Amino acid sequence: MQAPDWDARYAEKAQWSAGPNELVAALLDDLPPGRAVDLAAGEGRHARWLAGLGWDITAVDFSAVGLDRGRVEAGGDAVRWVVADVLDWTPSPADLDLVFVAYLHLPEADTVDLLSRAIGWLRPGGRLLVLGHDLANLAAGVGGPQDPSILHSVDRLAPVAGLLAVDRLEQVSRATPAGTALDTLLLGRRAA
Ligand SMILES: C[S@@+](CC[C@H](N)C(=O)[O-])C[C@H]1O[C@@H](n2cnc3c(N)ncnc32)[C@H](O)[C@@H]1O
């Protein structure tokens, strides 16, 4: 889906405005706040939550309509909102404590290129957290994109994990009203 498709989707109704994903909240809740970017932030549910914890956060997405929804939600005024294609965007200055990417699904080569580049934005010890729909979700889970070429898996994220000191790289389950969904989680730190 391109930016106009996402704009139309966000214009129709709020999508993911509520609080953060439970696993994300559990993984990041205790981290000392610092400088972060949320790539493909959508309505900024994670960016607004992180801002509330004291993070200096930039939310990037190519859907202006999605970001506009987030801007007016509670906590939206504490987030820096940037309309940009994440494939062309670079933070300035870099030296980030956290790069966060939730449910951004691109062709596999673009995903690996983007995440590899994003690791270069981290300070030594800074974290990359990636969460998205797992390839196995097509056969054994519910919801999410149905195009296998854009889904994550442990194998597909392995080249990115190879650039990090890895804390977690695994398939995880997520309870939804429609049933269990399968996601891929990658959490790692940039080596010193
Ligand atoms: C499923 S939503 C996830 C939103 C948010 N991360 C969350 O978890 O609530 C995917 C988002 O990716 C954005 N997106 C997709 N491709 C993008 C690109 N190349 N550059 C910037 N944003 C992109 C869409 O606009 C959309 O907001």
PDBQT file of the ligand as one rigid body, heavy atoms in Angstrom, charges set to zero:
ROOT
HETATM    1  C1  LIG A 201      -0.085  -1.175  10.169  1.00  0.00    +0.000 C 
HETATM    2  S1  LIG A 201       0.333   0.521  10.288  1.00  0.00    +0.000 S 
HETATM    3  C2  LIG A 201       1.255   0.537  11.785  1.00  0.00    +0.000 C 
HETATM    4  C3  LIG A 201       1.212   1.852  12.491  1.00  0.00    +0.000 C 
HETATM    5  C4  LIG A 201       1.953   1.888  13.832  1.00  0.00    +0.000 C 
HETATM    6  N1  LIG A 201       3.337   1.480  13.719  1.00  0.00    +0.000 N 
HETATM    7  C5  LIG A 201       1.260   1.077  14.882  1.00  0.00    +0.000 C 
HETATM    8  O1  LIG A 201       1.774   0.010  15.267  1.00  0.00    +0.000 OA
HETATM    9  O2  LIG A 201       0.194   1.490  15.347  1.00  0.00    +0.000 OA
HETATM   10  C6  LIG A 201       1.593   0.663   9.061  1.00  0.00    +0.000 C 
HETATM   11  C7  LIG A 201       2.055   2.091   8.824  1.00  0.00    +0.000 C 
HETATM   12  O3  LIG A 201       3.177   2.071   7.948  1.00  0.00    +0.000 OA
HETATM   13  C8  LIG A 201       3.146   3.266   7.192  1.00  0.00    +0.000 C 
HETATM   14  N2  LIG A 201       4.061   3.078   6.064  1.00  0.00    +0.000 N 
HETATM   15  C9  LIG A 201       4.071   2.057   5.171  1.00  0.00    +0.000 A 
HETATM   16  N3  LIG A 201       5.086   2.204   4.306  1.00  0.00    +0.000 NA
HETATM   17  C10 LIG A 201       5.729   3.361   4.646  1.00  0.00    +0.000 A 
HETATM   18  C11 LIG A 201       6.848   4.054   4.121  1.00  0.00    +0.000 A 
HETATM   19  N4  LIG A 201       7.541   3.586   3.057  1.00  0.00    +0.000 N 
HETATM   20  N5  LIG A 201       7.242   5.205   4.732  1.00  0.00    +0.000 NA
HETATM   21  C12 LIG A 201       6.547   5.684   5.800  1.00  0.00    +0.000 A 
HETATM   22  N6  LIG A 201       5.480   5.069   6.349  1.00  0.00    +0.000 NA
HETATM   23  C13 LIG A 201       5.072   3.912   5.765  1.00  0.00    +0.000 A 
HETATM   24  C14 LIG A 201       1.682   3.428   6.842  1.00  0.00    +0.000 C 
HETATM   25  O4  LIG A 201       1.359   4.744   6.461  1.00  0.00    +0.000 OA
HETATM   26  C15 LIG A 201       1.032   3.009   8.152  1.00  0.00    +0.000 C 
HETATM   27  O5  LIG A 201       0.791   4.129   8.969  1.00  0.00    +0.000 OA
ENDROOT
TORSDOF 0
